[in-house]
Amino acid sequence: MNKFWIIAGDVYKKNVRSVSFLIMLLVPFILGGIVYAAGYFGSQSEEIDTIGITSSSTELAEGMSDSAPAGYNFKVVNSQDAGENELSAEEIDALFVVDAADNNQLDGTLYSESNMGQSVELTLQQMLNDIQTNMRAQELGLSADEVNNSLNQPAAFEQQSVSFTDAGDMQIGEDSEDFNFAISFAATIVLFVFIITYAGIISQEIASEKGTRIMEVILSSTRAQIHFYGKLVGILFVALTQMVVYVAAFAISYQWVKDIEVVKNLLDTVSLKGVFGTFLMFTLAFLILGIFIYAVLAALCGSLVTKTEDTSKVILPVTYLSLIGYLLGISLGSFDPSNIIIRITSYIPFLSSYLMPIRLANETASIQEAVISLVILVATTVLLTIASAKMYKSNVLVYNDKGLLATLKQSFTLMKNK
């Protein structure tokens, strides 16, 4: 155990003190600062574009100009030719031509030298829809108030989370589905980033020692399994350190962000007691086990490398396997969590860490199903770790330039002879 902790501690200190770890740690904070600064300074210096409006109906053009939403500057021009001249002279930023047919059908075309953005297009489209609705309502003898208070009144819709007692009575519960889904979605992204990052680190850590032929000296003073577990635990401690730093940063920043109106409204809609309960525990368990099982697989692949520069090639299976789980979680898991593919793959190790938390968030999986998936993942992780540790000694002593499969075959032959 003394040698184990020496190896784990050396790996941990070497990686935590590296410049690459510091950069990796600071990247989310730097990106967050850039996004915040861009939004802040953009709102301070944002110039309102001038949109020229022309129509065969002067009344229609003036009505649209007078009803311009906040943040928009409309200017009525006499004709399309005059608008094109102003657009060419850069007196206006865009020209909006509106034509009205006999059946109160409005057709709008926006001309601009550069893309005005989807927000502008949607706003103009909504304005045309509202005006067209009012014109047709007047044709049917309806007033503007009748249109706004009757025809345009949206239907009420609400989703309620329910549970049933032993007697079969339905009870209304607190609905935290959206908040839970946000947590599971974030966990999916974090899991993918951590797997890709630390799979490369741990495979590089092992491959570098094997490539320099120092592995024979190391294994002469300690068991291969101890060296394997020490490397693995050391890298996992580095990952846990990064997670702890982010959790601490969130806890500190929460004192400031909790008073923001959007955050307050979000927290008012959910029960923190319900969120920080069973769902969060399962999400964290799947997250940690997902990082661990992929780290074991990456360490196994790294032990098969003959040259350090081949590390990126040998961990491609780890990358692709992780990418499959990530894409399934982001696409099908988000939009169709009841899909048969999601239900099946949520029990498959390497994929269940991505998919089961999303199913729990959407309440398409029960606690019992999550426990079964977690037990399968734990059992697979234990078996893979033990098997990888047994293979490690022969793997790191095999030097074969014929490829991954040839190296693996030679490793199995060496294990069998021993």
C-alpha positions as CSV (number, residue, x, y, z in Angstrom):
1,M,0.0,0.0,0.0
2,N,2.9,2.3,0.6
3,K,4.1,1.9,-3.0
4,F,0.6,2.3,-4.2
5,W,0.2,5.7,-2.5
6,I,3.6,6.8,-3.7
7,I,2.6,6.1,-7.3
8,A,-0.8,7.7,-6.9
9,G,0.6,10.7,-5.1
10,D,3.3,11.2,-7.7
11,V,0.8,11.1,-10.6
12,Y,-1.5,13.4,-8.8
13,K,1.1,16.1,-7.9
14,K,2.7,16.0,-11.3
15,N,-0.6,16.6,-13.1
16,V,-2.1,19.1,-10.7
17,R,1.1,21.2,-10.8
18,S,1.2,21.2,-14.6
19,V,0.4,24.3,-16.7
20,S,-2.1,22.2,-18.8
21,F,-4.2,21.4,-15.7
22,L,-4.3,25.0,-14.7
23,I,-5.4,26.0,-18.2
24,M,-8.0,23.2,-18.2
25,L,-9.2,24.4,-14.8
26,L,-9.5,28.0,-15.9
27,V,-11.1,27.5,-19.3
28,P,-14.8,27.4,-18.1
29,F,-14.2,30.6,-16.0
30,I,-12.5,32.4,-18.9
31,L,-15.3,31.4,-21.4
32,G,-17.9,32.5,-18.9
33,G,-16.1,35.8,-18.4
34,I,-15.9,36.3,-22.2
35,V,-19.6,35.6,-22.7
36,Y,-20.5,37.9,-19.8
37,A,-18.3,40.7,-21.0
38,A,-19.5,40.3,-24.6
39,G,-23.1,40.5,-23.5
40,Y,-22.5,43.5,-21.1
41,F,-20.5,45.6,-23.5
42,G,-22.7,44.6,-26.4
43,S,-25.8,45.8,-24.6
44,Q,-24.0,49.1,-23.7
45,S,-22.8,49.9,-27.2
46,E,-25.5,48.2,-29.2
47,E,-26.8,50.4,-32.1
48,I,-30.4,50.1,-33.2
49,D,-30.6,49.3,-37.0
50,T,-32.9,51.5,-39.1
51,I,-35.3,49.5,-41.2
52,G,-37.1,51.2,-44.0
53,I,-40.7,50.3,-44.6
54,T,-42.5,50.8,-47.9
55,S,-45.9,49.6,-49.0
56,S,-48.6,50.2,-51.6
57,S,-50.7,51.3,-48.7
58,T,-49.2,54.3,-47.0
59,E,-51.5,53.8,-44.0
60,L,-50.2,50.3,-43.5
61,A,-46.5,51.4,-43.6
62,E,-47.1,54.3,-41.2
63,G,-49.1,52.0,-38.9
64,M,-46.2,49.5,-38.7
65,S,-43.7,52.4,-38.1
66,D,-45.8,53.8,-35.2
67,S,-46.2,50.3,-33.6
68,A,-42.4,49.6,-33.7
69,P,-41.4,47.4,-30.7
70,A,-38.8,48.6,-28.3
71,G,-35.3,48.3,-29.7
72,Y,-36.4,48.8,-33.3
73,N,-36.3,51.9,-35.5
74,F,-38.6,52.0,-38.5
75,K,-38.6,54.6,-41.2
76,V,-41.3,55.0,-43.8
77,V,-40.0,55.4,-47.4
78,N,-42.1,56.5,-50.4
79,S,-41.4,53.6,-52.7
80,Q,-39.3,50.6,-53.2
81,D,-36.9,52.4,-55.6
82,A,-36.4,55.2,-53.0
83,G,-35.8,52.6,-50.3
84,E,-33.2,50.8,-52.5
85,N,-31.4,54.1,-53.0
86,E,-31.3,54.8,-49.3
87,L,-30.1,51.2,-48.7
88,S,-27.4,51.7,-51.3
89,A,-26.4,55.0,-49.6
90,E,-26.4,53.2,-46.2
91,E,-29.0,55.7,-44.9
92,I,-31.0,52.6,-43.8
93,D,-29.7,49.2,-42.8
94,A,-32.5,47.1,-44.4
95,L,-35.6,47.6,-46.5
96,F,-38.9,45.9,-45.7
97,V,-41.4,45.8,-48.6
98,V,-45.0,44.9,-47.7
99,D,-47.6,44.1,-50.3
100,A,-51.3,43.7,-49.5
101,A,-53.5,41.5,-51.8
102,D,-57.2,41.8,-52.2
103,N,-58.0,39.1,-49.7
104,N,-56.1,40.9,-46.9
105,Q,-53.1,38.6,-47.5
106,L,-49.8,40.4,-46.5
107,D,-46.5,39.5,-48.2
108,G,-43.4,40.9,-46.7
109,T,-39.8,40.8,-48.1
110,L,-36.8,42.0,-46.2
111,Y,-33.8,43.3,-48.2
112,S,-30.4,43.8,-46.5
113,E,-26.8,43.6,-47.4
114,S,-26.0,41.5,-44.3
115,N,-28.0,39.1,-42.3
116,M,-30.2,41.0,-39.8
117,G,-30.5,38.0,-37.5
118,Q,-33.3,35.6,-36.7
119,S,-34.7,37.8,-34.0
120,V,-35.5,40.6,-36.4
121,E,-37.0,38.2,-38.9
122,L,-39.3,36.7,-36.3
123,T,-40.4,40.1,-35.0
124,L,-41.3,41.4,-38.5
125,Q,-43.1,38.1,-39.2
126,Q,-45.1,38.4,-36.0
127,M,-46.0,42.1,-36.8
128,L,-47.3,41.0,-40.2
129,N,-49.3,38.2,-38.7
130,D,-50.9,40.5,-36.1
131,I,-51.8,43.2,-38.8
132,Q,-53.2,40.5,-41.1
133,T,-55.3,39.0,-38.3
134,N,-56.8,42.5,-37.4
135,M,-57.5,43.2,-41.1
136,R,-59.4,40.0,-41.6
137,A,-61.2,40.5,-38.2
138,Q,-62.4,43.9,-39.4
139,E,-63.7,42.3,-42.6
140,L,-65.7,39.9,-40.5
141,G,-67.0,42.7,-38.3
142,L,-64.9,42.0,-35.2
143,S,-63.3,44.7,-33.2
144,A,-59.7,44.8,-32.1
145,D,-60.7,44.1,-28.5
146,E,-62.6,41.1,-29.5
147,V,-59.6,39.8,-31.5
148,N,-57.1,40.4,-28.6
149,N,-59.4,39.2,-25.8
150,S,-61.1,36.3,-27.5
151,L,-59.5,35.0,-30.7
152,N,-55.9,35.6,-29.6
153,Q,-56.3,34.3,-26.1
154,P,-54.0,31.3,-25.6
155,A,-55.3,28.1,-24.2
156,A,-54.2,27.3,-20.6
157,F,-51.8,24.4,-20.3
158,E,-50.1,23.0,-17.2
159,Q,-48.3,19.9,-16.3
160,Q,-48.6,18.3,-12.9
161,S,-46.4,15.6,-11.4
162,V,-48.6,13.0,-9.6
163,S,-48.2,10.0,-7.4
164,F,-50.6,7.3,-6.1
165,T,-51.1,6.0,-2.6
166,D,-51.5,2.4,-1.7
167,A,-55.3,2.9,-1.9
168,G,-55.0,4.2,-5.5
169,D,-55.7,7.8,-4.7
170,M,-53.9,10.3,-6.9
171,Q,-51.8,13.0,-5.1
172,I,-50.5,16.2,-6.8
173,G,-46.8,16.6,-6.2
174,E,-44.2,19.3,-7.0
175,D,-43.0,19.3,-10.6
176,S,-39.2,19.5,-10.9
177,E,-39.0,17.8,-14.2
178,D,-37.6,20.8,-16.1
179,F,-35.0,21.5,-13.4
180,N,-34.0,17.9,-13.2
181,F,-33.6,17.7,-17.0
182,A,-31.3,20.7,-16.9
183,I,-29.1,19.0,-14.3
184,S,-29.0,15.7,-16.3
185,F,-28.3,17.6,-19.5
186,A,-25.4,19.4,-17.8
187,A,-24.2,16.2,-16.4
188,T,-24.1,14.6,-19.9
189,I,-21.9,17.4,-21.2
190,V,-19.6,17.3,-18.1
191,L,-19.3,13.5,-18.4
192,F,-18.3,13.7,-22.1
193,V,-15.8,16.5,-21.5
194,F,-14.2,14.7,-18.5
195,I,-14.0,11.4,-20.3
196,I,-12.3,12.9,-23.4
197,T,-9.9,14.9,-21.3
198,Y,-8.9,12.3,-18.7
199,A,-8.9,9.3,-21.2
200,G,-6.1,11.1,-23.0
201,I,-4.3,12.0,-19.8
202,I,-4.2,8.5,-18.3
203,S,-3.3,6.8,-21.5
204,Q,-0.6,9.3,-22.1
205,E,0.7,8.8,-18.6
206,I,1.1,5.0,-19.1
207,A,2.3,5.2,-22.7
208,S,5.0,7.7,-21.8
209,E,6.6,5.3,-19.3
210,K,6.3,2.4,-21.6
211,G,7.7,4.3,-24.6
212,T,10.9,5.3,-22.7
213,R,11.4,1.6,-21.6
214,I,11.4,2.7,-17.9
215,M,8.5,0.3,-17.3
216,E,10.8,-2.7,-16.8
217,V,12.6,-0.9,-14.0
218,I,9.4,0.1,-12.3
219,L,7.9,-3.4,-12.4
220,S,11.1,-4.8,-10.9
221,S,10.4,-2.9,-7.7
222,T,6.6,-3.2,-7.5
223,R,3.7,-5.4,-8.8
224,A,2.1,-4.5,-12.1
225,Q,-1.4,-4.4,-10.5
226,I,-0.2,-1.9,-7.8
227,H,1.3,0.3,-10.5
228,F,-1.9,0.1,-12.6
229,Y,-4.2,1.0,-9.6
230,G,-1.8,3.7,-8.5
231,K,-1.9,5.4,-11.9
232,L,-5.6,5.0,-12.1
233,V,-6.4,6.4,-8.7
234,G,-3.9,9.3,-9.1
235,I,-5.6,10.5,-12.3
236,L,-9.1,10.1,-10.7
237,F,-8.0,12.3,-7.8
238,V,-7.0,14.9,-10.4
239,A,-10.5,14.7,-11.9
240,L,-12.1,14.9,-8.5
241,T,-10.0,18.0,-7.7
242,Q,-11.3,19.7,-10.8
243,M,-14.9,18.8,-9.8
244,V,-14.4,20.1,-6.3
245,V,-13.0,23.4,-7.6
246,Y,-16.1,23.8,-9.8
247,V,-18.5,22.9,-7.0
248,A,-16.8,25.4,-4.6
249,A,-16.9,28.1,-7.3
250,F,-20.6,27.5,-7.8
251,A,-21.2,27.6,-4.1
252,I,-19.4,30.9,-3.7
253,S,-21.0,32.5,-6.8
254,Y,-24.4,31.3,-5.7
255,Q,-24.4,34.1,-3.0
256,W,-24.5,36.6,-5.8
257,V,-26.5,34.9,-8.5
258,K,-29.4,33.9,-6.2
259,D,-30.7,37.5,-6.2
260,I,-30.9,37.7,-10.0
261,E,-34.5,37.9,-11.1
262,V,-34.2,34.9,-13.5
263,V,-32.6,32.7,-10.9
264,K,-35.1,33.7,-8.3
265,N,-38.0,32.8,-10.6
266,L,-36.4,29.5,-11.4
267,L,-35.8,28.6,-7.7
268,D,-39.4,29.6,-6.9
269,T,-40.7,26.9,-9.3
270,V,-38.8,24.0,-7.8
271,S,-38.3,22.4,-4.5
272,L,-34.6,22.3,-3.7
273,K,-35.3,19.5,-1.2
274,G,-36.7,17.4,-4.0
275,V,-33.9,18.2,-6.4
276,F,-31.1,17.5,-3.9
277,G,-32.4,14.1,-3.1
278,T,-32.6,10.7,-4.9
279,F,-32.3,12.1,-8.4
280,L,-29.1,14.1,-7.7
281,M,-27.5,11.1,-5.8
282,F,-28.2,8.8,-8.8
283,T,-26.9,11.4,-11.2
284,L,-23.6,11.9,-9.3
285,A,-23.2,8.1,-9.0
286,F,-23.6,7.6,-12.7
287,L,-21.3,10.5,-13.4
288,I,-18.5,9.3,-11.2
289,L,-18.8,5.6,-12.3
290,G,-18.9,6.8,-15.9
291,I,-15.6,8.6,-15.6
292,F,-14.1,5.7,-13.7
293,I,-15.1,2.9,-16.2
294,Y,-13.8,5.0,-19.2
295,A,-10.6,5.8,-17.3
296,V,-10.0,2.0,-16.8
297,L,-10.6,1.4,-20.5
298,A,-8.3,4.2,-21.5
299,A,-5.6,2.9,-19.2
300,L,-5.9,-0.5,-20.8
301,C,-5.6,1.0,-24.3
302,G,-2.6,3.1,-23.2
303,S,-0.8,0.0,-21.9
304,L,-0.9,-1.4,-25.5
305,V,0.9,1.5,-27.1
306,T,4.5,0.9,-28.2
307,K,5.3,4.5,-29.1
308,T,3.9,7.5,-27.2
309,E,2.9,9.3,-30.4
310,D,0.4,6.5,-31.1
311,T,-1.6,7.3,-27.9
312,S,-4.2,9.4,-29.8
313,K,-4.9,6.5,-32.2
314,V,-5.2,3.8,-29.6
315,I,-7.9,5.6,-27.5
316,L,-10.1,6.2,-30.5
317,P,-12.4,3.3,-29.4
318,V,-12.9,5.1,-26.1
319,T,-13.6,8.4,-27.8
320,Y,-16.1,6.8,-30.2
321,L,-17.9,4.8,-27.5
322,S,-18.2,7.9,-25.4
323,L,-19.4,9.9,-28.4
324,I,-22.2,7.4,-29.0
325,G,-23.5,7.8,-25.5
326,Y,-23.3,11.6,-25.7
327,L,-25.1,11.8,-29.0
328,L,-27.8,9.5,-27.8
329,G,-28.3,11.5,-24.6
330,I,-28.3,14.9,-26.4
331,S,-30.6,13.8,-29.2
332,L,-33.0,10.9,-28.5
333,G,-32.6,11.3,-24.7
334,S,-33.7,14.9,-24.8
335,F,-36.6,14.7,-27.3
336,D,-37.8,11.1,-27.0
337,P,-36.8,9.6,-23.7
338,S,-39.3,6.8,-24.0
339,N,-37.7,5.6,-27.2
340,I,-37.0,1.9,-27.2
341,I,-33.3,2.5,-28.0
342,I,-32.9,4.8,-25.0
343,R,-34.7,2.3,-22.8
344,I,-32.4,-0.5,-23.8
345,T,-29.1,1.4,-23.9
346,S,-29.8,2.9,-20.4
347,Y,-28.9,-0.5,-19.0
348,I,-25.7,-1.0,-21.1
349,P,-22.5,-0.1,-19.4
350,F,-20.5,2.7,-21.0
351,L,-23.8,4.2,-22.2
352,S,-26.0,4.0,-19.1
353,S,-24.0,6.8,-17.4
354,Y,-25.3,9.2,-20.1
355,L,-28.8,7.9,-20.6
356,M,-30.2,6.8,-17.2
357,P,-30.0,10.2,-15.5
358,I,-31.9,11.7,-18.5
359,R,-34.6,9.0,-18.2
360,L,-34.8,9.8,-14.4
361,A,-35.1,13.5,-15.1
362,N,-38.0,12.9,-17.6
363,E,-39.6,10.4,-15.2
364,T,-39.5,7.6,-17.8
365,A,-37.6,5.4,-15.5
366,S,-38.3,4.3,-11.9
367,I,-35.9,4.2,-9.0
368,Q,-35.9,0.4,-9.3
369,E,-34.8,0.6,-12.9
370,A,-32.1,3.1,-12.0
371,V,-30.8,0.7,-9.3
372,I,-30.7,-2.2,-11.7
373,S,-28.8,-0.1,-14.2
374,L,-26.4,1.1,-11.5
375,V,-25.7,-2.4,-10.3
376,I,-24.9,-3.6,-13.8
377,L,-22.6,-0.6,-14.2
378,V,-20.8,-1.3,-10.9
379,A,-20.4,-5.0,-11.7
380,T,-19.0,-4.3,-15.1
381,T,-16.6,-1.6,-13.8
382,V,-15.3,-4.0,-11.1
383,L,-14.8,-6.9,-13.6
384,L,-13.2,-4.6,-16.2
385,T,-10.8,-3.2,-13.6
386,I,-9.8,-6.6,-12.3
387,A,-9.3,-7.9,-15.9
388,S,-7.4,-4.8,-17.0
389,A,-5.1,-5.1,-14.0
390,K,-4.3,-8.7,-14.8
391,M,-3.6,-7.9,-18.4
392,Y,-1.5,-4.8,-17.5
393,K,1.7,-6.7,-16.7
394,S,1.9,-8.5,-20.0
395,N,0.6,-5.4,-22.0
396,V,3.3,-3.0,-20.8
397,L,6.1,-5.5,-21.6
398,V,4.9,-6.1,-25.2
399,Y,6.4,-3.9,-27.9
400,N,4.8,-4.6,-31.2
401,D,4.7,-2.2,-34.2
402,K,2.1,-4.3,-36.1
403,G,-1.0,-2.5,-34.6
404,L,-3.3,-2.7,-31.7
405,L,-4.8,-6.1,-32.5
406,A,-1.4,-7.7,-33.0
407,T,-0.2,-6.2,-29.7
408,L,-3.3,-7.5,-27.9
409,K,-2.9,-11.0,-29.4
410,Q,0.8,-11.1,-28.3
411,S,-0.2,-9.9,-24.8
412,F,-2.8,-12.8,-24.5
413,T,-0.1,-15.3,-25.6
414,L,2.3,-14.0,-23.0
415,M,-0.4,-14.2,-20.3
416,K,-1.2,-17.8,-21.3
417,N,2.4,-18.9,-21.2
418,K,2.8,-17.4,-17.7
